[in-house]
Amino acid sequence: MTLSIKKTALAALAAATLATSLTAPAFANDGAAVGAGIAAGILGGAMLGAAAASAAPPAPAYYEGPECWMERRPMYDEDGNFIGRRRVRVCR
């Protein structure tokens, strides 16, 4: 599993944001700071969400199919008599 630098940086930023929000002291005596904190959280979440949503999808995985070719094979009836040949697809 490969991680791009953009995803790693986004995860580190999210972890730092979460750690900062958990260690910040909450003061109950200042009512205006609560609204500012909520607004900052909403704006920060909107910015991180926009950054995550605008990331390019990963490149499709390359799959090499089996090697195939056409061969002519004999056909026989119920009695074992040769009745002709037919082309069949043979793959490894």
Helices and strands as residue ranges (DSSP letters): H 5-23, H 31-53, E 68-76, E 82-91
